[in-house]
């Protein structure tokens, strides 16, 4: 099974600069999909 490193790195905006970031297990390198979901939730009304 081939592992497409470029595709996986492309999912993480923090890795787009070509550097390797050594981050703790609970670090801030999140996939674009997660960052978008959090941003959308924070822009939505708090109470419904």
Backbone as numpy.savetxt, mean C-alpha at the origin, in Angstrom:
# Nx Ny Nz CAx CAy CAz Cx Cy Cz
6.50 -22.12 -10.09 5.66 -20.94 -10.09 6.55 -19.70 -10.09
6.37 -18.85 -11.08 7.15 -17.62 -11.18 6.56 -16.55 -10.26
7.43 -15.78 -9.68 7.03 -14.70 -8.78 7.35 -13.38 -9.46
6.32 -12.63 -9.84 6.48 -11.38 -10.57 6.74 -10.24 -9.58
8.00 -10.01 -9.29 8.39 -9.01 -8.30 7.94 -7.61 -8.72
8.07 -7.27 -9.98 7.68 -5.94 -10.46 6.19 -5.69 -10.26
5.36 -6.71 -10.50 3.92 -6.55 -10.30 3.59 -6.33 -8.83
4.21 -7.11 -7.96 3.97 -6.97 -6.52 4.44 -5.61 -6.02
5.64 -5.20 -6.42 6.14 -3.88 -6.01 5.23 -2.77 -6.50
4.62 -2.96 -7.67 3.71 -1.96 -8.22 2.45 -1.75 -7.40
2.12 -2.71 -6.56 0.94 -2.58 -5.70 1.18 -1.67 -4.50
2.45 -1.38 -4.21 2.82 -0.60 -3.03 3.41 0.74 -3.46
2.68 1.85 -3.29 3.18 3.16 -3.70 4.53 3.52 -3.07
4.78 3.09 -1.84 6.03 3.43 -1.16 7.24 2.79 -1.83
7.01 1.76 -2.65 8.12 1.07 -3.30 8.35 1.56 -4.73
7.62 2.57 -5.14 7.71 3.06 -6.51 8.97 3.82 -6.84
9.76 4.17 -5.83 10.96 4.96 -6.10 12.18 4.10 -6.39
12.03 2.76 -6.34 13.12 1.86 -6.66 14.01 1.50 -5.48
13.79 2.11 -4.35 14.58 1.80 -3.16 13.98 0.63 -2.42
14.78 -0.06 -1.64 14.30 -1.11 -0.75 14.12 -0.49 0.62
12.92 -0.58 1.16 12.62 -0.01 2.47 12.54 -1.14 3.49
13.43 -1.15 4.45 13.39 -2.16 5.51 12.49 -1.61 6.61
11.31 -2.16 6.72 10.28 -1.64 7.60 9.86 -2.71 8.59
9.43 -2.29 9.76 8.93 -3.23 10.76 7.68 -3.94 10.24
7.31 -5.00 10.90 6.16 -5.79 10.44 4.86 -5.01 10.43
4.73 -4.03 11.28 3.52 -3.20 11.31 3.80 -1.83 10.70
4.60 -1.82 9.67 5.02 -0.57 9.03 3.95 0.08 8.19
4.33 1.12 7.51 3.39 1.93 6.75 3.39 1.62 5.26
4.03 0.56 4.84 4.02 0.20 3.43 2.76 -0.62 3.15
1.75 0.07 2.70 0.47 -0.60 2.44 0.18 -0.59 0.94
-0.56 -1.58 0.47 -0.93 -1.61 -0.95 -1.82 -0.43 -1.30
-1.77 -0.02 -2.55 -2.59 1.11 -3.03 -4.07 0.88 -2.73
-4.54 -0.34 -2.91 -5.95 -0.65 -2.66 -6.34 -0.36 -1.20
-5.47 -0.66 -0.27 -5.74 -0.41 1.15 -5.71 1.10 1.43
-4.71 1.80 0.89 -4.62 3.24 1.09 -5.85 3.96 0.55
-6.33 3.51 -0.61 -7.53 4.12 -1.20 -8.76 3.85 -0.33
-8.89 2.63 0.18 -10.04 2.30 1.03 -10.03 3.12 2.31
-8.87 3.27 2.93 -8.77 4.07 4.16 -9.09 5.53 3.87
-8.57 6.05 2.79 -8.82 7.44 2.40 -10.31 7.67 2.15
-10.94 6.74 1.45 -12.39 6.85 1.18 -13.18 6.82 2.48
-12.81 5.93 3.39 -13.54 5.83 4.66 -13.37 7.09 5.49
-12.21 7.70 5.43 -11.96 8.91 6.24 -12.67 10.14 5.66
-13.02 10.09 4.40 -13.73 11.22 3.77 -15.24 11.09 3.88
-15.72 9.92 4.28 -17.15 9.67 4.39 -17.68 10.21 5.73
-18.99 10.48 5.79 -19.56 10.92 7.06 -19.33 9.87 8.14
-19.10 10.34 9.38 -18.82 9.44 10.48 -20.08 8.77 11.00
-21.15 9.52 11.09 -22.41 8.94 11.57 -23.38 8.80 10.41
-24.25 7.82 10.53 -25.15 7.56 9.40 -26.57 7.66 9.71
